[in-house]
Amino acid sequence: QTKVGKTSLIMSLVSEEFPDVVPYKVEEITIPADVTPERVPTHIVDYSEAEQTDEQLYQEISKASVICIVYSVNNKKVPLILVGNKSDLVEHSCMDTILPIMNKYIEIETCVECSAKSLKNISELFYYAQKAVLHPTGPLYCLDQKE
Ligand code: GTP
């Protein structure tokens, strides 16, 4: 996402103060092992949609050991639907692993297991997507707001 504070987080880590002026993107840096809690050197790579292409993003993602997805907590929340595709490849439902994730993130409106191959739950998936927009449940549970 753009303007959520990715660059600011890296700069704040390095300089231990919030930067007034933020470039689109900071240069790659390596935090030496001896100053990290787990004693591993940590190479940090920023990303800027303004300066980089999707192709560059995919290349960086393929090289990464871990990806931090940053969002801004004061942003309008778009409802999310978790779509577990390829359900034809497993015998059982994986809903048990998904439910705790759903309960944790109110942005997740619903989850559905489907299979493009066996044509299972496909129209349901798009129906849930429409329903999430037309009748979002998120605001009903919003904990930040008192009323
Ligand atoms: P892109 O250039 O789109 O990649 O942006 P980015 O995700 O790197 O965000 P950036 O660090 O440029 O910050 C965007 C704006 O959010 C700037 O005006 C920051 O000062 C502000 N900002 C970043 N972090 C925080 C924060 O923790 N709190 C507040 N209030 N503002 C922040």
Backbone and ligand atoms as CSV (ligand in chain L), in Angstrom:
chain,resi,resn,atom,element,x,y,z
A,1,GLN,N,N,0.841,-1.197,0.000
A,1,GLN,CA,C,0.000,0.000,0.000
A,1,GLN,C,C,0.873,1.241,0.000
A,2,THR,N,N,0.310,2.338,-0.451
A,2,THR,CA,C,1.122,3.543,-0.513
A,2,THR,C,C,0.847,4.428,0.706
A,3,LYS,N,N,1.885,5.157,1.081
A,3,LYS,CA,C,1.804,6.190,2.142
A,3,LYS,C,C,1.362,5.642,3.496
A,4,VAL,N,N,1.665,4.397,3.756
A,4,VAL,CA,C,1.290,3.809,5.039
A,4,VAL,C,C,2.395,3.976,6.078
A,5,GLY,N,N,3.612,4.358,5.619
A,5,GLY,CA,C,4.706,4.612,6.563
A,5,GLY,C,C,5.845,3.605,6.511
A,6,LYS,N,N,5.980,2.877,5.408
A,6,LYS,CA,C,7.053,1.871,5.292
A,6,LYS,C,C,8.432,2.508,5.462
A,7,THR,N,N,8.663,3.563,4.676
A,7,THR,CA,C,9.963,4.229,4.708
A,7,THR,C,C,10.217,4.857,6.074
A,8,SER,N,N,9.178,5.455,6.649
A,8,SER,CA,C,9.322,6.084,7.971
A,8,SER,C,C,9.718,5.060,9.022
A,9,LEU,N,N,9.144,3.844,8.927
A,9,LEU,CA,C,9.465,2.806,9.912
A,9,LEU,C,C,10.936,2.436,9.847
A,10,ILE,N,N,11.463,2.312,8.618
A,10,ILE,CA,C,12.876,1.945,8.464
A,10,ILE,C,C,13.764,3.068,8.985
A,11,MET,N,N,13.400,4.312,8.614
A,11,MET,CA,C,14.218,5.452,9.050
A,11,MET,C,C,14.160,5.633,10.565
A,12,SER,N,N,12.993,5.404,11.142
A,12,SER,CA,C,12.869,5.518,12.599
A,12,SER,C,C,13.688,4.448,13.308
A,13,LEU,N,N,13.738,3.248,12.707
A,13,LEU,CA,C,14.549,2.176,13.290
A,13,LEU,C,C,16.021,2.572,13.299
A,14,VAL,N,N,16.470,3.093,12.168
A,14,VAL,CA,C,17.892,3.385,12.016
A,14,VAL,C,C,18.324,4.576,12.861
A,15,SER,N,N,17.513,5.645,12.855
A,15,SER,CA,C,17.977,6.877,13.515
A,15,SER,C,C,17.342,7.088,14.880
A,16,GLU,N,N,16.435,6.194,15.245
A,16,GLU,CA,C,15.728,6.306,16.514
A,16,GLU,C,C,15.001,7.626,16.692
A,17,GLU,N,N,14.634,8.242,15.547
A,17,GLU,CA,C,13.701,9.360,15.634
A,17,GLU,C,C,12.843,9.429,14.381
A,18,PHE,N,N,11.634,9.983,14.539
A,18,PHE,CA,C,10.683,10.051,13.437
A,18,PHE,C,C,11.148,11.090,12.431
A,19,PRO,N,N,11.327,10.701,11.169
A,19,PRO,CA,C,11.836,11.659,10.179
A,19,PRO,C,C,10.765,12.663,9.754
A,20,ASP,N,N,11.135,13.954,9.682
A,20,ASP,CA,C,10.191,14.982,9.209
A,20,ASP,C,C,9.996,14.843,7.709
A,21,VAL,N,N,11.107,14.594,7.029
A,21,VAL,CA,C,11.062,14.498,5.579
A,21,VAL,C,C,11.378,13.059,5.192
A,22,VAL,N,N,10.523,12.500,4.343
A,22,VAL,CA,C,10.696,11.100,3.980
A,22,VAL,C,C,10.845,10.971,2.464
A,23,PRO,N,N,11.928,10.340,2.006
A,23,PRO,CA,C,12.027,10.092,0.566
A,23,PRO,C,C,11.028,8.998,0.180
A,24,TYR,N,N,10.845,8.812,-1.123
A,24,TYR,CA,C,9.958,7.725,-1.556
A,24,TYR,C,C,10.451,6.385,-1.008
A,25,LYS,N,N,11.789,6.289,-0.973
A,25,LYS,CA,C,12.362,4.985,-0.678
A,25,LYS,C,C,13.748,5.205,-0.088
A,26,VAL,N,N,14.125,4.385,0.914
A,26,VAL,CA,C,15.496,4.465,1.424
A,26,VAL,C,C,16.346,3.371,0.802
A,27,GLU,N,N,17.647,3.618,0.786
A,27,GLU,CA,C,18.595,2.617,0.288
A,27,GLU,C,C,18.547,1.370,1.155
A,28,GLU,N,N,18.889,0.242,0.560
A,28,GLU,CA,C,18.949,-1.003,1.331
A,28,GLU,C,C,19.994,-0.878,2.426
A,29,ILE,N,N,19.669,-1.400,3.584
A,29,ILE,CA,C,20.643,-1.356,4.678
A,29,ILE,C,C,20.737,-2.719,5.345
A,30,THR,N,N,21.891,-2.967,5.963
A,30,THR,CA,C,22.043,-4.181,6.762
A,30,THR,C,C,22.290,-3.785,8.208
A,31,ILE,N,N,21.430,-4.272,9.074
A,31,ILE,CA,C,21.625,-4.059,10.498
A,31,ILE,C,C,22.558,-5.169,10.980
A,32,PRO,N,N,23.714,-4.796,11.568
A,32,PRO,CA,C,24.677,-5.830,11.964
A,32,PRO,C,C,24.130,-6.743,13.063
A,33,ALA,N,N,24.587,-8.002,13.030
A,33,ALA,CA,C,24.076,-9.034,13.941
A,33,ALA,C,C,24.138,-8.604,15.400
A,34,ASP,N,N,25.247,-7.947,15.790
A,34,ASP,CA,C,25.422,-7.688,17.223
A,34,ASP,C,C,24.449,-6.660,17.791
A,35,VAL,N,N,23.725,-5.920,16.951
A,35,VAL,CA,C,22.735,-4.998,17.522
A,35,VAL,C,C,21.292,-5.489,17.323
A,36,THR,N,N,21.136,-6.724,16.868
A,36,THR,CA,C,19.770,-7.246,16.733
A,36,THR,C,C,19.480,-8.231,17.866
A,37,PRO,N,N,18.231,-8.301,18.301
A,37,PRO,CA,C,17.901,-9.137,19.464
A,37,PRO,C,C,18.247,-10.616,19.261
A,38,GLU,N,N,18.088,-11.122,18.039
A,38,GLU,CA,C,18.358,-12.544,17.796
A,38,GLU,C,C,19.759,-12.794,17.232
A,39,ARG,N,N,20.556,-11.730,17.191
A,39,ARG,CA,C,21.938,-11.863,16.721
A,39,ARG,C,C,22.053,-12.399,15.284
A,40,VAL,N,N,21.176,-11.906,14.426
A,40,VAL,CA,C,21.317,-12.244,13.002
A,40,VAL,C,C,21.375,-10.951,12.201
A,41,PRO,N,N,22.283,-10.862,11.243
A,41,PRO,CA,C,22.319,-9.670,10.401
A,41,PRO,C,C,20.999,-9.560,9.644
A,42,THR,N,N,20.470,-8.339,9.573
A,42,THR,CA,C,19.151,-8.155,8.980
A,42,THR,C,C,19.222,-7.148,7.849
A,43,HIS,N,N,18.976,-7.635,6.662
A,43,HIS,CA,C,19.031,-6.785,5.477
A,43,HIS,C,C,17.616,-6.276,5.190
A,44,ILE,N,N,17.466,-4.956,5.173
A,44,ILE,CA,C,16.118,-4.380,5.024
A,44,ILE,C,C,15.980,-3.703,3.664
A,45,VAL,N,N,14.935,-4.063,2.948
A,45,VAL,CA,C,14.698,-3.519,1.606
A,45,VAL,C,C,13.353,-2.802,1.598
A,46,ASP,N,N,13.375,-1.519,1.258
A,46,ASP,CA,C,12.155,-0.698,1.174
A,46,ASP,C,C,11.530,-0.895,-0.206
A,47,TYR,N,N,10.297,-0.471,-0.344
A,47,TYR,CA,C,9.655,-0.507,-1.663
A,47,TYR,C,C,8.839,0.770,-1.845
A,48,SER,N,N,8.886,1.317,-3.048
A,48,SER,CA,C,8.071,2.487,-3.360
A,48,SER,C,C,7.354,2.278,-4.686
A,49,GLU,N,N,6.056,2.347,-4.625
A,49,GLU,CA,C,5.264,2.195,-5.849
A,49,GLU,C,C,5.572,3.322,-6.834
A,50,ALA,N,N,5.920,4.505,-6.279
A,50,ALA,CA,C,6.181,5.655,-7.139
A,50,ALA,C,C,7.450,5.470,-7.975
A,51,GLU,N,N,8.424,4.735,-7.421
A,51,GLU,CA,C,9.719,4.623,-8.097
A,51,GLU,C,C,9.993,3.256,-8.691
A,52,GLN,N,N,9.173,2.252,-8.331
A,52,GLN,CA,C,9.494,0.900,-8.776
A,52,GLN,C,C,8.312,0.254,-9.500
A,53,THR,N,N,8.658,-0.724,-10.316
A,53,THR,CA,C,7.627,-1.422,-11.070
A,53,THR,C,C,7.151,-2.644,-10.290
A,54,ASP,N,N,6.018,-3.179,-10.716
A,54,ASP,CA,C,5.528,-4.421,-10.107
A,54,ASP,C,C,6.555,-5.524,-10.282
A,55,GLU,N,N,7.216,-5.542,-11.453
A,55,GLU,CA,C,8.228,-6.560,-11.734
A,55,GLU,C,C,9.348,-6.518,-10.689
A,56,GLN,N,N,9.802,-5.307,-10.354
A,56,GLN,CA,C,10.851,-5.167,-9.330
A,56,GLN,C,C,10.356,-5.653,-7.974
A,57,LEU,N,N,9.083,-5.365,-7.689
A,57,LEU,CA,C,8.509,-5.827,-6.426
A,57,LEU,C,C,8.516,-7.361,-6.366
A,58,TYR,N,N,8.104,-8.010,-7.454
A,58,TYR,CA,C,8.071,-9.480,-7.468
A,58,TYR,C,C,9.473,-10.055,-7.297
A,59,GLN,N,N,10.456,-9.392,-7.916
A,59,GLN,CA,C,11.838,-9.863,-7.783
A,59,GLN,C,C,12.301,-9.785,-6.331
A,60,GLU,N,N,11.998,-8.642,-5.692
A,60,GLU,CA,C,12.393,-8.489,-4.290
A,60,GLU,C,C,11.678,-9.516,-3.419
A,61,ILE,N,N,10.391,-9.730,-3.688
A,61,ILE,CA,C,9.627,-10.697,-2.881
A,61,ILE,C,C,10.232,-12.089,-3.009
A,62,SER,N,N,10.665,-12.437,-4.233
A,62,SER,CA,C,11.205,-13.791,-4.431
A,62,SER,C,C,12.538,-13.972,-3.700
A,63,LYS,N,N,13.251,-12.860,-3.443
A,63,LYS,CA,C,14.538,-12.947,-2.740
A,63,LYS,C,C,14.377,-12.882,-1.220
A,64,ALA,N,N,13.207,-12.426,-0.776
A,64,ALA,CA,C,13.056,-12.109,0.653
A,64,ALA,C,C,12.909,-13.342,1.523
A,65,SER,N,N,13.392,-13.231,2.765
A,65,SER,CA,C,13.185,-14.289,3.759
A,65,SER,C,C,11.897,-14.036,4.532
A,66,VAL,N,N,11.518,-12.777,4.591
A,66,VAL,CA,C,10.271,-12.432,5.286
A,66,VAL,C,C,9.746,-11.138,4.661
A,67,ILE,N,N,8.437,-11.021,4.583
A,67,ILE,CA,C,7.817,-9.838,3.979
A,67,ILE,C,C,6.943,-9.168,5.033
A,68,CYS,N,N,7.162,-7.873,5.255
A,68,CYS,CA,C,6.293,-7.129,6.173
A,68,CYS,C,C,5.235,-6.396,5.362
A,69,ILE,N,N,4.002,-6.737,5.573
A,69,ILE,CA,C,2.916,-6.022,4.908
A,69,ILE,C,C,2.442,-4.952,5.878
A,70,VAL,N,N,2.682,-3.691,5.495
A,70,VAL,CA,C,2.367,-2.581,6.397
A,70,VAL,C,C,1.055,-1.950,5.960
A,71,TYR,N,N,0.201,-1.654,6.915
A,71,TYR,CA,C,-1.004,-0.891,6.599
A,71,TYR,C,C,-1.158,0.190,7.651
A,72,SER,N,N,-2.007,1.149,7.344
A,72,SER,CA,C,-2.200,2.264,8.253
A,72,SER,C,C,-3.500,2.027,9.006
A,73,VAL,N,N,-3.430,2.031,10.339
A,73,VAL,CA,C,-4.608,1.634,11.115
A,73,VAL,C,C,-5.763,2.631,11.018
A,74,ASN,N,N,-5.468,3.876,10.556
A,74,ASN,CA,C,-6.577,4.827,10.443
A,74,ASN,C,C,-7.190,4.841,9.048
A,75,ASN,N,N,-6.756,3.920,8.212
A,75,ASN,CA,C,-7.313,3.852,6.855
A,75,ASN,C,C,-8.694,3.232,6.846
A,76,LYS,N,N,-9.474,3.663,5.867
A,76,LYS,CA,C,-10.770,2.995,5.644
A,76,LYS,C,C,-10.491,1.532,5.377
A,77,LYS,N,N,-11.221,0.681,6.041
A,77,LYS,CA,C,-10.962,-0.741,5.876
A,77,LYS,C,C,-11.810,-1.314,4.737
A,78,VAL,N,N,-11.146,-1.885,3.779
A,78,VAL,CA,C,-11.840,-2.569,2.704
A,78,VAL,C,C,-12.102,-3.992,3.182
A,79,PRO,N,N,-13.334,-4.473,3.017
A,79,PRO,CA,C,-13.576,-5.840,3.488
A,79,PRO,C,C,-12.738,-6.857,2.728
A,80,LEU,N,N,-12.237,-7.835,3.444
A,80,LEU,CA,C,-11.426,-8.884,2.831
A,80,LEU,C,C,-12.182,-10.204,2.888
A,81,ILE,N,N,-12.007,-10.973,1.860
A,81,ILE,CA,C,-12.563,-12.323,1.850
A,81,ILE,C,C,-11.408,-13.286,1.617
A,82,LEU,N,N,-11.276,-14.259,2.501
A,82,LEU,CA,C,-10.231,-15.260,2.318
A,82,LEU,C,C,-10.777,-16.364,1.424
A,83,VAL,N,N,-10.120,-16.562,0.319
A,83,VAL,CA,C,-10.588,-17.551,-0.655
A,83,VAL,C,C,-9.592,-18.709,-0.694
A,84,GLY,N,N,-10.000,-19.847,-0.173
A,84,GLY,CA,C,-9.142,-21.038,-0.216
A,84,GLY,C,C,-9.474,-21.849,-1.456
A,85,ASN,N,N,-8.669,-21.666,-2.478
A,85,ASN,CA,C,-8.951,-22.352,-3.755
A,85,ASN,C,C,-8.281,-23.733,-3.772
A,86,LYS,N,N,-8.568,-24.524,-4.760
A,86,LYS,CA,C,-8.026,-25.873,-4.980
A,86,LYS,C,C,-8.537,-26.873,-3.937
A,87,SER,N,N,-9.755,-26.673,-3.469
A,87,SER,CA,C,-10.291,-27.581,-2.454
A,87,SER,C,C,-10.444,-28.991,-3.006
A,88,ASP,N,N,-10.373,-29.144,-4.330
A,88,ASP,CA,C,-10.427,-30.488,-4.930
A,88,ASP,C,C,-9.202,-31.327,-4.579
A,89,LEU,N,N,-8.116,-30.668,-4.129
A,89,LEU,CA,C,-6.871,-31.403,-3.853
A,89,LEU,C,C,-6.800,-31.986,-2.443
A,90,VAL,N,N,-7.739,-31.611,-1.583
A,90,VAL,CA,C,-7.710,-32.166,-0.217
A,90,VAL,C,C,-9.031,-32.844,0.106
A,91,GLU,N,N,-8.953,-33.792,1.036
A,91,GLU,CA,C,-10.143,-34.559,1.423
A,91,GLU,C,C,-11.024,-33.748,2.377
A,92,HIS,N,N,-10.314,-33.068,3.291
A,92,HIS,CA,C,-11.035,-32.437,4.392
A,92,HIS,C,C,-11.032,-30.916,4.229
A,93,SER,N,N,-11.863,-30.258,5.019
A,93,SER,CA,C,-11.906,-28.803,5.015
A,93,SER,C,C,-10.778,-28.252,5.900
A,94,CYS,N,N,-10.230,-27.102,5.507
A,94,CYS,CA,C,-9.170,-26.475,6.311
A,94,CYS,C,C,-9.724,-25.300,7.106
A,95,MET,N,N,-11.028,-25.231,7.256
A,95,MET,CA,C,-11.683,-24.113,7.933
A,95,MET,C,C,-11.180,-23.929,9.369
A,96,ASP,N,N,-10.814,-25.032,10.028
A,96,ASP,CA,C,-10.351,-24.941,11.412
A,96,ASP,C,C,-9.152,-24.022,11.561
A,97,THR,N,N,-8.269,-24.041,10.557
A,97,THR,CA,C,-7.077,-23.192,10.650
A,97,THR,C,C,-7.409,-21.743,10.304
A,98,ILE,N,N,-8.478,-21.565,9.533
A,98,ILE,CA,C,-8.840,-20.227,9.071
A,98,ILE,C,C,-9.647,-19.462,10.125
A,99,LEU,N,N,-10.461,-20.182,10.876
A,99,LEU,CA,C,-11.379,-19.492,11.796
A,99,LEU,C,C,-10.681,-18.594,12.817
A,100,PRO,N,N,-9.566,-19.050,13.447
A,100,PRO,CA,C,-8.891,-18.146,14.379
A,100,PRO,C,C,-8.385,-16.872,13.697
A,101,ILE,N,N,-7.965,-16.990,12.446
A,101,ILE,CA,C,-7.488,-15.816,11.704
A,101,ILE,C,C,-8.659,-14.869,11.466
A,102,MET,N,N,-9.788,-15.431,11.092
A,102,MET,CA,C,-10.992,-14.608,10.870
A,102,MET,C,C,-11.393,-13.861,12.118
A,103,ASN,N,N,-11.331,-14.563,13.252
A,103,ASN,CA,C,-11.753,-13.931,14.504
A,103,ASN,C,C,-10.826,-12.801,14.907
A,104,LYS,N,N,-9.578,-12.918,14.488
A,104,LYS,CA,C,-8.588,-11.935,14.892
A,104,LYS,C,C,-8.694,-10.642,14.080
A,105,TYR,N,N,-9.031,-10.754,12.818
A,105,TYR,CA,C,-9.021,-9.573,11.943
A,105,TYR,C,C,-10.443,-9.240,11.508
A,106,ILE,N,N,-10.973,-8.128,12.059
A,106,ILE,CA,C,-12.361,-7.806,11.729
A,106,ILE,C,C,-12.535,-7.427,10.265
A,107,GLU,N,N,-11.427,-7.063,9.593
A,107,GLU,CA,C,-11.540,-6.723,8.172
A,107,GLU,C,C,-11.930,-7.930,7.334
A,108,ILE,N,N,-11.661,-9.130,7.874
A,108,ILE,CA,C,-12.004,-10.329,7.112
A,108,ILE,C,C,-13.486,-10.611,7.286
A,109,GLU,N,N,-14.184,-10.373,6.230
A,109,GLU,CA,C,-15.641,-10.452,6.272
A,109,GLU,C,C,-16.091,-11.911,6.299
A,110,THR,N,N,-15.462,-12.701,5.472
A,110,THR,CA,C,-15.848,-14.105,5.426
A,110,THR,C,C,-14.739,-14.915,4.762
A,111,CYS,N,N,-14.859,-16.209,4.845
A,111,CYS,CA,C,-13.914,-17.060,4.156
A,111,CYS,C,C,-14.675,-18.169,3.451
A,112,VAL,N,N,-14.103,-18.638,2.398
A,112,VAL,CA,C,-14.790,-19.649,1.609
A,112,VAL,C,C,-13.764,-20.587,0.985
A,113,GLU,N,N,-14.083,-21.850,0.984
A,113,GLU,CA,C,-13.233,-22.815,0.291
A,113,GLU,C,C,-13.900,-23.188,-1.013
A,114,CYS,N,N,-13.114,-23.165,-2.059
A,114,CYS,CA,C,-13.709,-23.391,-3.370
A,114,CYS,C,C,-12.734,-24.129,-4.276
A,115,SER,N,N,-13.203,-24.495,-5.433
A,115,SER,CA,C,-12.332,-25.132,-6.417
A,115,SER,C,C,-12.764,-24.696,-7.808
A,116,ALA,N,N,-11.834,-24.034,-8.481
A,116,ALA,CA,C,-12.110,-23.655,-9.871
A,116,ALA,C,C,-12.236,-24.914,-10.713
A,117,LYS,N,N,-11.502,-25.962,-10.312
A,117,LYS,CA,C,-11.472,-27.193,-11.095
A,117,LYS,C,C,-12.769,-27.982,-10.970
A,118,SER,N,N,-13.190,-28.188,-9.717
A,118,SER,CA,C,-14.419,-28.967,-9.560
A,118,SER,C,C,-15.657,-28.078,-9.483
A,119,LEU,N,N,-15.460,-26.805,-9.779
A,119,LEU,CA,C,-16.552,-25.822,-9.834
A,119,LEU,C,C,-17.310,-25.718,-8.507
A,120,LYS,N,N,-16.577,-25.904,-7.427
A,120,LYS,CA,C,-17.239,-25.850,-6.120
A,120,LYS,C,C,-17.194,-24.453,-5.521
A,121,ASN,N,N,-18.336,-23.959,-5.087
A,121,ASN,CA,C,-18.455,-22.683,-4.362
A,121,ASN,C,C,-18.000,-21.457,-5.144
A,122,ILE,N,N,-18.002,-21.538,-6.443
A,122,ILE,CA,C,-17.502,-20.386,-7.206
A,122,ILE,C,C,-18.505,-19.241,-7.220
A,123,SER,N,N,-19.756,-19.549,-7.520
A,123,SER,CA,C,-20.716,-18.449,-7.512
A,123,SER,C,C,-20.896,-17.915,-6.091
A,124,GLU,N,N,-20.751,-18.793,-5.090
A,124,GLU,CA,C,-20.836,-18.351,-3.695
A,124,GLU,C,C,-19.763,-17.317,-3.385
A,125,LEU,N,N,-18.541,-17.596,-3.860
A,125,LEU,CA,C,-17.434,-16.671,-3.619
A,125,LEU,C,C,-17.770,-15.270,-4.104
A,126,PHE,N,N,-18.275,-15.168,-5.338
A,126,PHE,CA,C,-18.576,-13.837,-5.868
A,126,PHE,C,C,-19.811,-13.240,-5.203
A,127,TYR,N,N,-20.692,-14.099,-4.759
A,127,TYR,CA,C,-21.848,-13.628,-3.999
A,127,TYR,C,C,-21.384,-13.035,-2.660
A,128,TYR,N,N,-20.461,-13.715,-1.983
A,128,TYR,CA,C,-19.930,-13.190,-0.719
A,128,TYR,C,C,-19.225,-11.849,-0.939
A,129,ALA,N,N,-18.512,-11.728,-2.060
A,129,ALA,CA,C,-17.817,-10.473,-2.363
A,129,ALA,C,C,-18.817,-9.331,-2.519
A,130,GLN,N,N,-19.908,-9.597,-3.246
A,130,GLN,CA,C,-20.933,-8.556,-3.410
A,130,GLN,C,C,-21.551,-8.221,-2.058
A,131,LYS,N,N,-21.836,-9.244,-1.285
A,131,LYS,CA,C,-22.483,-9.049,0.007
A,131,LYS,C,C,-21.607,-8.231,0.956
A,132,ALA,N,N,-20.276,-8.457,0.866
A,132,ALA,CA,C,-19.348,-7.733,1.739
A,132,ALA,C,C,-19.401,-6.236,1.472
A,133,VAL,N,N,-19.665,-5.867,0.214
A,133,VAL,CA,C,-19.745,-4.450,-0.138
A,133,VAL,C,C,-21.116,-3.885,0.219
A,134,LEU,N,N,-22.144,-4.658,-0.088
A,134,LEU,CA,C,-23.508,-4.156,0.115
A,134,LEU,C,C,-23.907,-4.136,1.589
A,135,HIS,N,N,-23.492,-5.166,2.320
A,135,HIS,CA,C,-23.882,-5.265,3.743
A,135,HIS,C,C,-22.668,-5.585,4.600
A,136,PRO,N,N,-21.699,-4.638,4.690
A,136,PRO,CA,C,-20.493,-4.951,5.474
A,136,PRO,C,C,-20.839,-5.132,6.948
A,137,THR,N,N,-20.259,-6.156,7.568
A,137,THR,CA,C,-20.503,-6.362,8.994
A,137,THR,C,C,-19.418,-5.694,9.831
A,138,GLY,N,N,-18.254,-5.356,9.210
A,138,GLY,CA,C,-17.128,-4.777,9.940
A,138,GLY,C,C,-17.524,-3.661,10.882
A,139,PRO,N,N,-18.249,-2.614,10.375
A,139,PRO,CA,C,-18.576,-1.474,11.232
A,139,PRO,C,C,-19.372,-1.875,12.471
A,140,LEU,N,N,-20.123,-2.980,12.390
A,140,LEU,CA,C,-20.917,-3.406,13.541
A,140,LEU,C,C,-20.036,-3.796,14.716
A,141,TYR,N,N,-18.840,-4.314,14.388
A,141,TYR,CA,C,-17.969,-4.803,15.452
A,141,TYR,C,C,-16.816,-3.862,15.750
A,142,CYS,N,N,-16.785,-2.691,15.113
A,142,CYS,CA,C,-15.610,-1.839,15.220
A,142,CYS,C,C,-15.351,-1.462,16.676
A,143,LEU,N,N,-14.174,-1.911,17.182
A,143,LEU,CA,C,-13.876,-1.717,18.596
A,143,LEU,C,C,-13.302,-0.338,18.893
A,144,ASP,N,N,-12.780,0.353,17.837
A,144,ASP,CA,C,-12.156,1.648,18.099
A,144,ASP,C,C,-13.201,2.692,18.462
A,145,GLN,N,N,-14.420,2.502,17.954
A,145,GLN,CA,C,-15.415,3.518,18.158
A,145,GLN,C,C,-16.329,3.164,19.316
A,146,LYS,N,N,-16.614,4.176,20.116
A,146,LYS,CA,C,-17.382,3.936,21.325
A,146,LYS,C,C,-18.859,3.740,21.021
A,147,GLU,N,N,-19.351,4.365,19.949
A,147,GLU,CA,C,-20.795,4.280,19.688
A,147,GLU,C,C,-21.073,3.541,18.395
L,1,GTP,P1,P,5.365,5.109,-0.286
L,1,GTP,O1,O,6.228,6.222,-0.783
L,1,GTP,O2,O,3.986,5.131,-0.868
L,1,GTP,O3,O,6.019,3.765,-0.352
L,1,GTP,O4,O,5.091,5.467,1.268
L,1,GTP,P2,P,5.577,4.759,2.589
L,1,GTP,O5,O,4.700,3.595,2.909
L,1,GTP,O6,O,7.047,4.490,2.555
L,1,GTP,O7,O,5.217,5.887,3.684
L,1,GTP,P3,P,6.133,7.073,4.215
L,1,GTP,O8,O,7.147,6.549,5.169
L,1,GTP,O9,O,6.587,7.887,3.051
L,1,GTP,O10,O,5.054,7.877,5.088
L,1,GTP,C1,C,3.888,8.451,4.521
L,1,GTP,C2,C,3.370,9.549,5.438
L,1,GTP,O11,O,2.924,8.996,6.667
L,1,GTP,C3,C,4.433,10.586,5.798
L,1,GTP,O12,O,3.822,11.845,5.799
L,1,GTP,C4,C,4.856,10.190,7.212
L,1,GTP,O13,O,5.321,11.269,7.949
L,1,GTP,C5,C,3.561,9.631,7.768
L,1,GTP,N1,N,3.805,8.622,8.785
L,1,GTP,C6,C,4.607,7.524,8.688
L,1,GTP,N2,N,4.604,6.821,9.824
L,1,GTP,C7,C,3.751,7.461,10.660
L,1,GTP,C8,C,3.312,7.198,11.985
L,1,GTP,O14,O,3.689,6.222,12.664
L,1,GTP,N3,N,2.419,8.077,12.491
L,1,GTP,C9,C,1.983,9.137,11.800
L,1,GTP,N4,N,1.104,9.949,12.405
L,1,GTP,N5,N,2.359,9.425,10.555
L,1,GTP,C10,C,3.245,8.592,9.994
